[in-house]
Amino acid sequence: MSSAVPTGGILSLMRRLHPNPADEVSLADCYAADRPRPAHRPWIAACMVSGLDGSTAVARSSRGLSNATDTRLLLTLREMADVVLVGAETARLEGYGAPRGDRLRVAVVSRSGRFDFDSPLWTSGRAVLLLPEDAPEVPVDSIRAGVGSLDLAAAVTRLDADVVQCEGGPRLNGMLSAHDLIDELNLTLSPQITGGSSDRLTFGAPEAVRAMDLAHVLEEDGYLFTRWLRRREP
Ligand SMILES: NC(=O)c1ccc[n+]([C@@H]2O[C@H](COP(=O)([O-])OP(=O)(O)OC[C@H]3O[C@@H](n4cnc5c(N)ncnc54)[C@H](OP(=O)(O)O)[C@@H]3O)[C@@H](O)[C@H]2O)c1
């Protein structure tokens, strides 16, 4: 949601390695897919970038892992979503601003409810806080579920959305994974080993194996753009 990034929908040609290898494919075509709404909740697609050593941040930001095409991918995917779901720490550290266009909304997961409510994200009127019921009062729209800890599964059902794009961070991903709420993972593998001690893609979730099927692999400049779908038994 940073205002520094270009608008989405820009044509970007890259190689598709799987399936049906092809030299020139577009991001928009590759990611235009059916995202059927599961019963009682929106489709939830996570979008993340990771280093080769599993890092998710450099100097507490994902920017050191990303590149221009990865940014375009993020924006392309936002155009296919109704709501961007983001953890409070990511919204604060990555400086989320007002959503672009007049359609997209932002839902921020927090326990403390501590934000600068004068910032453009909140003055846009298109952001909502997802909070536990006993969290402090806030001067913006909120959805409250759970006591002490957000009941994320209940909160997402109240988002009035068909497709939700989750943009992390790892603790929010962990909360989603704990409830088996990740239907799709769009994971960019950045060709760098970064060291450091950033968290892996999910953090804090109890161990539970969620099988994913590979939908595609695209490549440009050594960056791999992978799309994975949750394997659901019929
Ligand atoms: N590589 C990538 O693609 C990528 C993507 C996103 C973020 N990141 C990086 O990830 C880091 C931030 O991720 P993170 O995992 O620390 O934080 P996060 O998932 O962005 O946000 C966590 C926040 O969720 C709230 N929370 C946690 N547990 C809760 C619960 N049980 N109930 C209600 N709210 C709860 C808390 O908000 P309050 O503190 O407000 O209470 C907590 O600070 C940053 O360095 C960012 O750059 C990387």
PDBQT file of the ligand as one rigid body, heavy atoms in Angstrom, charges set to zero:
ROOT
HETATM    1  N1  LIG A 301       8.819 -11.326   2.914  1.00  0.00    +0.000 N 
HETATM    2  C1  LIG A 301       7.566 -10.911   2.860  1.00  0.00    +0.000 C 
HETATM    3  O1  LIG A 301       6.857 -11.149   1.861  1.00  0.00    +0.000 OA
HETATM    4  C2  LIG A 301       6.991 -10.149   4.023  1.00  0.00    +0.000 A 
HETATM    5  C3  LIG A 301       5.623  -9.833   4.011  1.00  0.00    +0.000 A 
HETATM    6  C4  LIG A 301       5.103  -9.150   5.115  1.00  0.00    +0.000 A 
HETATM    7  C5  LIG A 301       5.924  -8.805   6.181  1.00  0.00    +0.000 A 
HETATM    8  N2  LIG A 301       7.233  -9.130   6.146  1.00  0.00    +0.000 N 
HETATM    9  C6  LIG A 301       8.091  -8.779   7.281  1.00  0.00    +0.000 C 
HETATM   10  O2  LIG A 301       7.592  -9.426   8.435  1.00  0.00    +0.000 OA
HETATM   11  C7  LIG A 301       7.844  -8.611   9.587  1.00  0.00    +0.000 C 
HETATM   12  C8  LIG A 301       6.544  -8.401  10.328  1.00  0.00    +0.000 C 
HETATM   13  O3  LIG A 301       5.891  -9.629  10.506  1.00  0.00    +0.000 OA
HETATM   14  P1  LIG A 301       5.436 -10.155  11.950  1.00  0.00    +0.000 P 
HETATM   15  O4  LIG A 301       5.221 -11.608  11.796  1.00  0.00    +0.000 OA
HETATM   16  O5  LIG A 301       6.399  -9.679  12.973  1.00  0.00    +0.000 OA
HETATM   17  O6  LIG A 301       4.092  -9.368  12.206  1.00  0.00    +0.000 OA
HETATM   18  P2  LIG A 301       2.700  -9.318  11.427  1.00  0.00    +0.000 P 
HETATM   19  O7  LIG A 301       2.223 -10.697  11.114  1.00  0.00    +0.000 OA
HETATM   20  O8  LIG A 301       2.786  -8.335  10.328  1.00  0.00    +0.000 OA
HETATM   21  O9  LIG A 301       1.763  -8.652  12.550  1.00  0.00    +0.000 OA
HETATM   22  C9  LIG A 301       1.664  -9.258  13.806  1.00  0.00    +0.000 C 
HETATM   23  C10 LIG A 301       0.695  -8.434  14.640  1.00  0.00    +0.000 C 
HETATM   24  O10 LIG A 301      -0.541  -9.116  14.716  1.00  0.00    +0.000 OA
HETATM   25  C11 LIG A 301      -1.131  -8.828  15.964  1.00  0.00    +0.000 C 
HETATM   26  N3  LIG A 301      -1.382 -10.120  16.618  1.00  0.00    +0.000 N 
HETATM   27  C12 LIG A 301      -0.514 -11.124  16.832  1.00  0.00    +0.000 A 
HETATM   28  N4  LIG A 301      -1.130 -12.142  17.471  1.00  0.00    +0.000 NA
HETATM   29  C13 LIG A 301      -2.412 -11.746  17.640  1.00  0.00    +0.000 A 
HETATM   30  C14 LIG A 301      -3.535 -12.355  18.224  1.00  0.00    +0.000 A 
HETATM   31  N5  LIG A 301      -3.465 -13.576  18.759  1.00  0.00    +0.000 N 
HETATM   32  N6  LIG A 301      -4.705 -11.692  18.218  1.00  0.00    +0.000 NA
HETATM   33  C15 LIG A 301      -4.790 -10.464  17.664  1.00  0.00    +0.000 A 
HETATM   34  N7  LIG A 301      -3.739  -9.819  17.084  1.00  0.00    +0.000 NA
HETATM   35  C16 LIG A 301      -2.577 -10.478  17.092  1.00  0.00    +0.000 A 
HETATM   36  C17 LIG A 301      -0.181  -7.977  16.762  1.00  0.00    +0.000 C 
HETATM   37  O11 LIG A 301      -0.565  -6.622  16.535  1.00  0.00    +0.000 OA
HETATM   38  P3  LIG A 301      -0.347  -5.469  17.633  1.00  0.00    +0.000 P 
HETATM   39  O12 LIG A 301       1.123  -5.389  17.843  1.00  0.00    +0.000 OA
HETATM   40  O13 LIG A 301      -0.935  -4.247  17.017  1.00  0.00    +0.000 OA
HETATM   41  O14 LIG A 301      -1.091  -5.918  18.857  1.00  0.00    +0.000 OA
HETATM   42  C18 LIG A 301       1.143  -8.278  16.079  1.00  0.00    +0.000 C 
HETATM   43  O15 LIG A 301       2.072  -7.245  16.207  1.00  0.00    +0.000 OA
HETATM   44  C19 LIG A 301       8.412  -7.306   9.069  1.00  0.00    +0.000 C 
HETATM   45  O16 LIG A 301       9.817  -7.330   9.204  1.00  0.00    +0.000 OA
HETATM   46  C20 LIG A 301       8.043  -7.307   7.595  1.00  0.00    +0.000 C 
HETATM   47  O17 LIG A 301       8.950  -6.571   6.831  1.00  0.00    +0.000 OA
HETATM   48  C21 LIG A 301       7.773  -9.797   5.104  1.00  0.00    +0.000 A 
ENDROOT
TORSDOF 0
